[in-house]
Amino acid sequence: MKLISIPALAAFATILGAFAQSTKPAPKPKAEIQEVKATGCTIQSADAKCLLLKTLDGKTTYNIFAEDPQPSTGIVIIIEGKPHAGSTACKQGIALDVTRWESTGEKCLR
């Protein structure tokens, strides 16, 4: 009967360990947001350069880029948009290119 040497056994264990680690499935990539629909109040940013939309539940703030006519501040609007590509000067909210917006006719409560 042949005995296996300790160094050979250690090398075999190392190889098995390497195979065990490499068989883990790769993590799934996060899904990218394609379109956003939200309802909220329009407000001016702290530096007064950006138009923001704070959702009615207060959980999310968007830095909105809307074509003319831009919504005025202090009103409730419904928006549809897509994530803004690139950087912005505004340091508040999630940057969003608005593809469509409409006023609900309501004013925001302060």
C-alpha atoms as an extended CHARMM CRD file, in Angstrom:
* protein
*
       110  EXT
         1         1  MET       CA              0.0000000000        0.0000000000        0.0000000000  PROA      1               0.0000000000
         2         2  LYS       CA              1.3400000000        3.4000000000       -1.0160000000  PROA      2               0.0000000000
         3         3  LEU       CA              1.0440000000        6.3750000000        1.3330000000  PROA      3               0.0000000000
         4         4  ILE       CA              0.4950000000        9.9130000000        0.1280000000  PROA      4               0.0000000000
         5         5  SER       CA              3.0210000000       12.4230000000        1.3450000000  PROA      5               0.0000000000
         6         6  ILE       CA              1.9350000000       15.4270000000        3.4500000000  PROA      6               0.0000000000
         7         7  PRO       CA              3.0650000000       18.0350000000        0.8420000000  PROA      7               0.0000000000
         8         8  ALA       CA              1.1130000000       16.2280000000       -1.8870000000  PROA      8               0.0000000000
         9         9  LEU       CA             -1.9610000000       16.1180000000        0.3340000000  PROA      9               0.0000000000
        10        10  ALA       CA             -1.6370000000       19.8730000000        1.0740000000  PROA      10              0.0000000000
        11        11  ALA       CA             -1.3410000000       20.6630000000       -2.6510000000  PROA      11              0.0000000000
        12        12  PHE       CA             -4.4130000000       18.5560000000       -3.3830000000  PROA      12              0.0000000000
        13        13  ALA       CA             -6.3980000000       20.3660000000       -0.6440000000  PROA      13              0.0000000000
        14        14  THR       CA             -5.3260000000       23.7460000000       -2.0780000000  PROA      14              0.0000000000
        15        15  ILE       CA             -6.4660000000       22.7830000000       -5.5650000000  PROA      15              0.0000000000
        16        16  LEU       CA             -9.8270000000       21.5480000000       -4.2470000000  PROA      16              0.0000000000
        17        17  GLY       CA            -10.2690000000       24.8000000000       -2.3110000000  PROA      17              0.0000000000
        18        18  ALA       CA             -9.5790000000       26.8520000000       -5.4390000000  PROA      18              0.0000000000
        19        19  PHE       CA            -12.1790000000       24.9090000000       -7.4200000000  PROA      19              0.0000000000
        20        20  ALA       CA            -14.7470000000       25.2730000000       -4.6390000000  PROA      20              0.0000000000
        21        21  GLN       CA            -14.3040000000       29.0640000000       -4.6070000000  PROA      21              0.0000000000
        22        22  SER       CA            -14.4870000000       29.4410000000       -8.3830000000  PROA      22              0.0000000000
        23        23  THR       CA            -17.8370000000       27.6470000000       -8.6900000000  PROA      23              0.0000000000
        24        24  LYS       CA            -19.8060000000       30.4250000000       -6.9510000000  PROA      24              0.0000000000
        25        25  PRO       CA            -22.2600000000       32.0850000000       -9.3340000000  PROA      25              0.0000000000
        26        26  ALA       CA            -21.4980000000       35.6620000000      -10.3010000000  PROA      26              0.0000000000
        27        27  PRO       CA            -23.7460000000       38.2770000000       -8.6490000000  PROA      27              0.0000000000
        28        28  LYS       CA            -26.6000000000       39.4690000000      -10.8200000000  PROA      28              0.0000000000
        29        29  PRO       CA            -26.2160000000       43.0490000000      -12.0590000000  PROA      29              0.0000000000
        30        30  LYS       CA            -28.6910000000       45.5730000000      -10.6670000000  PROA      30              0.0000000000
        31        31  ALA       CA            -31.4820000000       46.5040000000      -13.0020000000  PROA      31              0.0000000000
        32        32  GLU       CA            -31.1460000000       50.0180000000      -14.3370000000  PROA      32              0.0000000000
        33        33  ILE       CA            -34.0750000000       52.3650000000      -14.0220000000  PROA      33              0.0000000000
        34        34  GLN       CA            -35.4990000000       52.9960000000      -17.4730000000  PROA      34              0.0000000000
        35        35  GLU       CA            -38.4510000000       55.2610000000      -16.6980000000  PROA      35              0.0000000000
        36        36  VAL       CA            -39.7200000000       57.1150000000      -13.6540000000  PROA      36              0.0000000000
        37        37  LYS       CA            -43.2820000000       58.1920000000      -12.8950000000  PROA      37              0.0000000000
        38        38  ALA       CA            -43.8510000000       60.3520000000       -9.8370000000  PROA      38              0.0000000000
        39        39  THR       CA            -46.2230000000       62.8540000000       -8.3000000000  PROA      39              0.0000000000
        40        40  GLY       CA            -44.9810000000       65.5990000000       -6.0370000000  PROA      40              0.0000000000
        41        41  CYS       CA            -44.4290000000       69.2400000000       -5.2040000000  PROA      41              0.0000000000
        42        42  THR       CA            -42.1050000000       71.4660000000       -7.1750000000  PROA      42              0.0000000000
        43        43  ILE       CA            -39.6130000000       73.4130000000       -5.0740000000  PROA      43              0.0000000000
        44        44  GLN       CA            -36.5690000000       75.5490000000       -5.7300000000  PROA      44              0.0000000000
        45        45  SER       CA            -33.2220000000       74.0660000000       -4.6750000000  PROA      45              0.0000000000
        46        46  ALA       CA            -31.2060000000       75.5900000000       -1.8360000000  PROA      46              0.0000000000
        47        47  ASP       CA            -28.9500000000       77.4050000000       -4.2980000000  PROA      47              0.0000000000
        48        48  ALA       CA            -31.9730000000       78.5050000000       -6.4130000000  PROA      48              0.0000000000
        49        49  LYS       CA            -30.4120000000       77.0970000000       -9.5930000000  PROA      49              0.0000000000
        50        50  CYS       CA            -32.3220000000       73.8450000000       -9.8070000000  PROA      50              0.0000000000
        51        51  LEU       CA            -35.9530000000       72.8010000000       -9.9120000000  PROA      51              0.0000000000
        52        52  LEU       CA            -36.7490000000       69.9160000000       -7.5920000000  PROA      52              0.0000000000
        53        53  LEU       CA            -39.7180000000       67.5990000000       -7.2280000000  PROA      53              0.0000000000
        54        54  LYS       CA            -40.3220000000       66.1600000000       -3.7630000000  PROA      54              0.0000000000
        55        55  THR       CA            -42.6650000000       63.1890000000       -3.9550000000  PROA      55              0.0000000000
        56        56  LEU       CA            -45.8880000000       63.3970000000       -1.9730000000  PROA      56              0.0000000000
        57        57  ASP       CA            -44.7340000000       60.6740000000        0.4370000000  PROA      57              0.0000000000
        58        58  GLY       CA            -41.5920000000       62.7520000000        1.1160000000  PROA      58              0.0000000000
        59        59  LYS       CA            -39.2620000000       59.8250000000        0.4710000000  PROA      59              0.0000000000
        60        60  THR       CA            -37.6810000000       60.9120000000       -2.8200000000  PROA      60              0.0000000000
        61        61  THR       CA            -36.4310000000       64.1800000000       -4.2880000000  PROA      61              0.0000000000
        62        62  TYR       CA            -35.7310000000       64.5440000000       -7.9990000000  PROA      62              0.0000000000
        63        63  ASN       CA            -33.6570000000       67.2340000000       -9.6840000000  PROA      63              0.0000000000
        64        64  ILE       CA            -35.8590000000       67.6960000000      -12.7400000000  PROA      64              0.0000000000
        65        65  PHE       CA            -34.8560000000       68.9370000000      -16.1690000000  PROA      65              0.0000000000
        66        66  ALA       CA            -37.9900000000       69.9030000000      -18.0960000000  PROA      66              0.0000000000
        67        67  GLU       CA            -38.2720000000       71.5240000000      -21.5080000000  PROA      67              0.0000000000
        68        68  ASP       CA            -40.1910000000       74.7710000000      -21.8480000000  PROA      68              0.0000000000
        69        69  PRO       CA            -42.5700000000       75.4900000000      -20.3990000000  PROA      69              0.0000000000
        70        70  GLN       CA            -41.0110000000       74.6030000000      -17.0680000000  PROA      70              0.0000000000
        71        71  PRO       CA            -43.3930000000       74.0150000000      -14.1830000000  PROA      71              0.0000000000
        72        72  SER       CA            -43.5860000000       76.7950000000      -11.6290000000  PROA      72              0.0000000000
        73        73  THR       CA            -42.6760000000       76.1510000000       -8.0030000000  PROA      73              0.0000000000
        74        74  GLY       CA            -45.2170000000       75.3990000000       -5.3120000000  PROA      74              0.0000000000
        75        75  ILE       CA            -47.5430000000       73.2330000000       -7.4090000000  PROA      75              0.0000000000
        76        76  VAL       CA            -48.2830000000       69.5090000000       -7.5000000000  PROA      76              0.0000000000
        77        77  ILE       CA            -47.3050000000       67.8600000000      -10.7880000000  PROA      77              0.0000000000
        78        78  ILE       CA            -47.1790000000       64.3800000000      -12.2760000000  PROA      78              0.0000000000
        79        79  ILE       CA            -43.9690000000       63.6370000000      -14.1660000000  PROA      79              0.0000000000
        80        80  GLU       CA            -42.5880000000       60.9510000000      -16.4290000000  PROA      80              0.0000000000
        81        81  GLY       CA            -38.8830000000       60.8780000000      -17.1520000000  PROA      81              0.0000000000
        82        82  LYS       CA            -35.6470000000       59.0190000000      -17.5830000000  PROA      82              0.0000000000
        83        83  PRO       CA            -32.4060000000       59.1440000000      -15.5880000000  PROA      83              0.0000000000
        84        84  HSD       CA            -30.2260000000       62.0970000000      -16.5790000000  PROA      84              0.0000000000
        85        85  ALA       CA            -26.9570000000       61.0880000000      -18.2300000000  PROA      85              0.0000000000
        86        86  GLY       CA            -23.9070000000       62.9220000000      -16.9570000000  PROA      86              0.0000000000
        87        87  SER       CA            -23.2370000000       65.2640000000      -14.0940000000  PROA      87              0.0000000000
        88        88  THR       CA            -25.2530000000       68.2770000000      -12.9780000000  PROA      88              0.0000000000
        89        89  ALA       CA            -24.4990000000       71.4660000000      -11.0760000000  PROA      89              0.0000000000
        90        90  CYS       CA            -27.3040000000       70.7240000000       -8.6370000000  PROA      90              0.0000000000
        91        91  LYS       CA            -26.2210000000       68.7550000000       -5.5890000000  PROA      91              0.0000000000
        92        92  GLN       CA            -29.7440000000       67.8230000000       -4.4960000000  PROA      92              0.0000000000
        93        93  GLY       CA            -32.0060000000       65.0180000000       -5.6590000000  PROA      93              0.0000000000
        94        94  ILE       CA            -31.8200000000       62.3270000000       -8.3000000000  PROA      94              0.0000000000
        95        95  ALA       CA            -31.2270000000       63.9060000000      -11.7280000000  PROA      95              0.0000000000
        96        96  LEU       CA            -34.0990000000       63.2120000000      -14.0990000000  PROA      96              0.0000000000
        97        97  ASP       CA            -34.8360000000       64.3050000000      -17.6680000000  PROA      97              0.0000000000
        98        98  VAL       CA            -38.5890000000       64.9220000000      -17.7460000000  PROA      98              0.0000000000
        99        99  THR       CA            -40.2670000000       63.6320000000      -20.9010000000  PROA      99              0.0000000000
       100       100  ARG       CA            -43.7700000000       64.6780000000      -19.8500000000  PROA      100             0.0000000000
       101       101  TRP       CA            -45.3350000000       66.6120000000      -16.9920000000  PROA      101             0.0000000000
       102       102  GLU       CA            -48.7680000000       67.9080000000      -16.1100000000  PROA      102             0.0000000000
       103       103  SER       CA            -50.1560000000       69.9400000000      -13.2600000000  PROA      103             0.0000000000
       104       104  THR       CA            -52.8360000000       68.4240000000      -11.0270000000  PROA      104             0.0000000000
       105       105  GLY       CA            -54.2220000000       71.9020000000      -10.3610000000  PROA      105             0.0000000000
       106       106  GLU       CA            -53.2900000000       71.6700000000       -6.6740000000  PROA      106             0.0000000000
       107       107  LYS       CA            -50.9170000000       73.8670000000       -4.7200000000  PROA      107             0.0000000000
       108       108  CYS       CA            -48.3640000000       72.4040000000       -2.3220000000  PROA      108             0.0000000000
       109       109  LEU       CA            -48.9990000000       72.6100000000        1.3930000000  PROA      109             0.0000000000
       110       110  ARG       CA            -46.1360000000       74.1790000000        3.2550000000  PROA      110             0.0000000000
